[in-house]
């Protein structure tokens, strides 16, 4: 983006960095450090919601910022799934990490 000075996809770039790298890195560190929370059904739900929702949201967002407003529902659906994933992750940590 910097070379071409075309910053149309900046929102996609930012969300991939925040939700794709930072959030999943944090989850991975916690799941690695505390394997008992990674073995729960809640952790599996978090994983699948995040890894289905994020690509859907990013693909939809890329089309939306390119001017295709028909992809707004896909972006919203993906964003909702990722939000649920983050909430499920927080619930998993708060519920199961205290017990250890």
N, C-alpha and C positions, 0 to 999 in steps of 0.2 A: 504494500500500500504506500509506503513511504517513497519508494523509487518513482512510482507513477503519479503520486499525489492524488490518487483516487481513494477517498476514504469512505466510500459508500458502504463497505462491509465492516466498518468499525464496530457496530453493535454486535455483529456475529463474532468478531474476533474477541471482543471483551467477554462475551458470555461463554465462549469456549474456554478462555483462560480461567475465568472465575469458577464456572460449574464443571468444566471438563478436567481441569488440572488441579486447581486449588481445593475444591470441595472433595473430589475423589481421592486426592493425595491425603487429605486429612482423614477421610474415612479409612483409607488403606493403612495409614499409620496406626490408627486406633484399633482396627481389626487385627493388624499384625502384633501389636503390643499386648492386646487382650483377646486372645483367640476364642475365649468362651463367648464373647459377644458376637464374634464372626460366625459362630456355629448355630445361631438362632434362626428361626424362620423369619423373624423380623429383618435380619441382615440380608437374607436372600430377597425378600420383598424390596428392600431398599435398593439392592444391586440392580434388580430387573427394572424397577420403576425409573431409576436414574439412567440406565443404559438404553432404555427404549425412549424415554421422554426427551433426553438431551439431543440425540440426532434429529428427532422429529421437530423439535423446537428450532434447531439451527438451520435445517433445510427450509422450514417454513419462513424463518426470519430472513434468510438470504433472499428468498423470492419476494418477501414483503418489501424489503428495502430496495429491491430492484424495480418495484412498481407493480407487482402482481398482488393486488389486495385479496384475491381469492384464496391465498395461502394464510390469511389471518387465523382461520379456525385451526389449522394444523399447528401454527405457532402457539396459539392459546392452549391447545390440547397438550402439546409437548411441555409447555411451561407449567401447566397444572400437574402433570406427572412428575416433573422435577421438583416442584414445590412439595408434593406429597412425599417424594423420596427423601427430601431433606428433613421433613417432619418425622417420618418413620425412623430415619437414622438418629435423630435427636431423642426420640422416644426409646429406641433400642439402647442408646448409651445411658440415658438417665435411669432406665428401668434395670438394666442388667449390670452396669458397671458398679453401682452402689453395693450390689449383693456380694461382690468379690471380696 
